Amino acid sequence: MKKITLLMFLCVGIQFSYAQATCNSAMVLPGAGFYVVGGITGTQVPNPICVDSGNVANNPKGNWYSYTPTQNYTVTVTSDISNNTPRKDTRVHVYTGGCGALTCYAGDDDAGQSWSSICTFAVLANTTYIIAFDNKWSSDGFTFQLIEGPYQQPVGNAVTFTNQNLSTINSAYNLAIVDMNGDYLDDIVGVSDNKIKVHTQNSSGGFTITEYPTTTAVNMPSWSLAAGDYNKDGFNDLMYGGGNGITFMKSNANGDGYIQDTFSQYVFCQRTNFLDLNNDGHLDAFSCHDVDPNVYFINDGTGVFTFYQSGVTPNSMLIGTHSEGGNYGSIWVDYDNDGDQDLFIAKCRGGGSTAKYNELHRNNGNGTFTDVSIAANMYDPIQTWSSCWEDFDNDGDMDAIIGASSTTDGSHKYMRNNGDGTFTDITAGSGWDLNSSLNIEHIAHDFNNDGFVDIIGGGNKIMYNLGDGTFSPAGISFGVGAVGDLNNDGFIDFQTGSTLRINNGNTNKWLKLNLQGIQSNSNGIGARVEIYGAWGKQIRDVRSGEGFKYMSSLNVHFGIGQATAIDQVVIKWPSGIVDTFVNPSPNQTLFVAEGVTLSVNQNEVSSFVMYPNPAKDFITLKSANANLIISAEIYDLNGRKVASPIIKEDMISVQTLAIGTYLLVARDSEGKLSTQKFIKQ
C-alpha cells in the first residue's frame, strides 16, 4: 500500500489525506487534531462490530488508525464538524487488544447531525486503541477530529456486559423487549411486513422462537413501536408507528395470532405510546405527529379504537400546542404526583418561531390538558428527540434529563422537580454539562442496581447516577436499544440488532414487580410504584414507550444497592386502588393483581363486606358505611372480566362461574372502588 506522510495540527493548519488498508498497517494518530479521510478503501472491520446497526455484511471496507495517548484523557472522535458541510453519514468503531484479537471498546453510528458520528471514551496513557471507520453507509471521504479532554475517572460500580449474538433475530424491525405470552418473562419481539417473530424467554433459560403470520402490514414501525394489552385478553398487542400512518396488531383470544387494524388517516408518526387517557380501565393509544397536530385513539372497552386528532376532530382533547408539528418524543409521566398521566413532548423542529420549544402538558383529570411549559420552566428550544423522566434524586417526584440531539439550540439539561409544579435547571456541575455526546435516543434505568437511576444516550456510554446530584460516564461497546431482563436475574440487559448485551451484574440487590390490572388496564400502565427502606423512597411510573423508538419491558425494576431489607412496597393503581406489601424480601419478583392486598387489611378498609366466602351459588354484599353498593364486576386472576352480575336485594349470583379464585370489584354510591378476593366452590 502506498503511504502518504501524515501531519497533525491543532485547530488550524494543513490537512493531509491518507489511507490505511488493514489493522496491522493502521496509520498512527499522534494526538488531537483534524484528519482527512480520502475514502473508505481498506479491509473490512471484524465481527462483532462495536455499534448496533447490524453486522458487517454491507460494509466490506474499512479505514484503520492507531492511537496511543501519552496521558489519561477523555477522548472524542467525531465527524460532526464544520469541515464536513454537509455532514457525512459515518460509523466508527474503537477496539483494544491486538490485531486478530480485537475487543470492542466504544463506537458510534448516528449520534451527530445527519447521521455523523460522535464517540466519547476514556483512555489510559500508553495504551493503544485501534480506531476504524467502515463503509456501512458510504465510502465517501470526510474529515474527523480527535479531541483530548480532561480525564474522567470511570465509575467504580459500573457494570459490564457480555455479547451474545443471535442470528435468528433478523426481522425487519427488532425494536422491542416485552412479555408476549403472559408469563411476565421478557421476550424479544421482531416485526416484518407479514409476520411477528418472538423469541420467548424460557423459565429455564434461553429462548423458544415462534413466528406468527399476519396480513401484510399497511404501516411498519419505521419510527417507533409500542406494546400493551388493549383488548384485555392477557396478551400484549403492538402499535406500529410509520411514516404514513398507524397499524395495530391485536392478539386473538388464544394468544397464537394477530389481527391487523390499520387507520386510513395520514400520520407522520414519531413516538407512540399506549396509556389510559380517559381512565376507564382500558388502554388508549397516542402518537406524536411530525408535521400536524398529534393524534390519539380512544378504546371503547372492547378493543375497538376511534381516531382523534388533537384540536381538529370535533370534541377532541388538545394534546400538544403547535399545529405545525415537530412533535418527536412523547413521554407520559405523573410529574405533579396527582395520580394521572401528564405529557412531555420533546421537540425537534416545526414551522414557526416557537414550534420547536419543548412542551409540558398537565393532565387536569377531566379530559383536558393545560400547557404549563412556561410556568414550569420547561419551555426551551433544545433540539431533542427524547427525554428521560425519573426521580433521579430519590426525593419522591419525577425529574427530567432533556437529551440534546443537536448543538444548534443548546445542549443537555438536567431539570430538578421542585415539588410545586416548577423545575430548576441544575445542569451546571452535574456532569451533563460535560457530556458532548448527542443522540436521538435517551432512556433511564438503574443499570447497576445501586438505587439511583442511570441514563444511556449517545457516545456508547452509560451516564451513571452517583446519588449526589452528579452523573459520570462509563464506556460500553454499544448504543441504545430495547431493554429488559433477558435472563431473569434482576439486572437490566440490552438488545441491539441481533446482539444481546447481557448485564454481568454485581452484588447489589433488586426487586421486580409484575403488575396485573383488574379495574385498571391489564398492564397497570400509569400506575405509580413506591418502595421504602434504608435508602428512603424510590418511585417508578409504568409506561409503554420511552425514549424515541424502542419498546422496553413493562415489568417494574428497582435496584436497592447493598440494603438487606425492604420495608414497604406501595402500588397506586390508575383506578385509585392502592396495594401495599410489608417487608418483602430483596432479590425476588412480586406478582401483584390489583386489589389483592385489600382483603388482608394492608390498605384502607374495604367499603363492603361479602359472605359467604367460599361461595357456591350467591354472595351477599353489605356496605361498610351508609353508602349503597351500586355495581359489581368479577375478574379472574389473569385480569379477564368474567361477569358483571346484577345486584338484587344485596346479592349477586356466582352460579355460572367455574370453580376457582376470583376478584370482586364493587363500586359504591360515592364512586369508591374496593376489591376483595373470593373462592367459588
Secondary structure, DSSP 8 states (H G I E B T S, - for coil): ---------SSSS---EE---SSTT-EEE-SSEEEEE----EE---SS-SSSS--STT--EEEEEEE--SS-EEEEEE--STTSSS-----EEEEES-TTS-EEEEEESSSSGGG--EEEEEE-TT--EEEEEE-SS----EEEEEEEE------TT---EEEEE-TT---SEEEEE---SSSSS--EEEEETTEEEEEEE-TTSSEEEEEEE----SS--SSEEEEE-TT-SSS-EEEEE-SS-EEEEEE-TTSS-EEEEE--S---EEEEEEE-TT-SSS-EEEEEESSS--EEEEE-SSS-EEEEETTTSTT-----S-TT--EEEEEEE-TTSSSS-EEEEEE---SSTTTTS-EEEEE-SSS-EEE-TTTTT------EEEEEEE-TT-SSS-EEEEEES-STT---EEEEE-SSS-EEE--TTSSTTS-----S--EEE-TT-SSS-EEE-SSSEEEEE-SSS-EEEEE-S----EEE-SSSSSS-EEEETTEEEEE---S-EEEEEEEE-SSS-TT-TT-EEEEEETTEEEEEE--B--SSS-B---SEEEEEET-----EEEEE-TTS-EEEEES--SSEEEEEETTTTGGGTSSS--SEEEE-SSBSSEEEEEESSSS-EEEEEEEETTS-EEE----BTTEEE-TTS-SEEEEEEEEETT--EEEEEEEE-
